[in-house]
Amino acid sequence: MNAENNVIFEWKRLAEQDLTTAHRIFELHRPMPFEIICSLSQQAAEKMLKCFLVFNAVVPPKTHNMQTLIDMCVEIDGTFSTLETEADKLTDYGVMPRYPAELDLDEPDAELALKYADKIVVYVNSLVFPPVEEESTTEEESATEEESTTEEESTTEEESTTEEENPADEIDGNEDES
């Protein structure tokens, strides 16, 4: 794996770590720290957009402005325009929750931030890390399956032969006592 791939996976790891933490805090922490959940959600989405840019050999800018990042992604793949609403809303959570009284957040804000971040993370994951479809059975797997089937059949035949031989050991219910 080259250094560029390492950076791509590192962006992904950091994004997923932020998003997982935001979800856990949402589920478990009371009173709910809305600012932290919204900020972590924004960070997760931001990092995944930067992951996409690095994947496409673009150096991501040092910005928390999600619209700037979405615009850069749209230049590469126009379908990112479908995420503009989510990006726009998450931009507010990039810096403002870090300062007192900048935003008045509540539980619906935290839920929406998580929803938008989830959508962006899943979308980028589908493009950068698409699921690998299982290939049809390879020759090696076929050979292994055939061997396994043959062994099972052989074992079954031995068991039935053994069962047939056991009654022959006892003739008329009497055992040979030599």
Residue pairs with C-beta under 8 A, 6 or more apart in sequence:
1 9
4 54
4 57
7 54
8 51
8 54
8 55
8 128
11 47
11 48
11 50
11 51
11 54
12 47
12 48
12 51
12 125
12 128
12 129
14 47
15 43
15 44
15 45
15 46
15 47
15 48
15 51
15 121
16 44
16 121
18 40
18 41
18 43
18 44
18 47
19 40
19 41
19 44
19 114
19 117
19 118
19 121
21 40
22 36
22 37
22 40
22 41
22 44
22 113
22 114
22 117
23 114
25 32
25 33
25 36
25 37
25 40
26 32
26 37
26 110
26 111
26 114
32 107
32 110
34 97
34 105
34 106
34 107
34 109
34 110
35 97
35 98
35 103
35 105
36 97
37 110
37 113
37 114
38 93
38 97
38 103
38 105
38 109
38 110
38 113
39 93
39 94
39 97
39 98
41 90
41 93
41 110
41 113
41 114
41 116
41 117
42 64
42 66
42 90
42 91
42 92
42 93
42 94
42 113
42 117
43 94
44 117
44 120
44 121
45 66
45 86
45 87
45 90
45 116
45 117
45 120
45 121
46 64
46 66
46 69
46 90
46 94
48 120
48 121
48 124
48 125
49 60
49 66
49 69
49 70
49 72
49 73
49 87
49 120
49 124
50 60
50 69
51 124
51 128
52 73
52 76
52 124
52 127
52 128
53 59
53 60
53 69
53 72
53 73
53 76
54 60
55 127
55 128
56 76
58 72
58 76
60 69
60 72
61 68
61 69
61 72
63 69
64 91
64 94
64 95
65 91
65 94
66 87
66 88
66 90
66 91
66 94
67 84
67 87
67 88
67 91
69 87
70 80
70 81
70 83
70 84
70 87
73 80
74 80
74 81
77 127
80 123
83 119
83 120
83 123
86 116
86 117
86 119
86 120
87 116
87 120
89 112
89 113
89 116
90 113
90 116
90 117
90 120
92 103
93 103
93 113
96 102
96 103
97 103
97 105
103 109
137 145
169 175
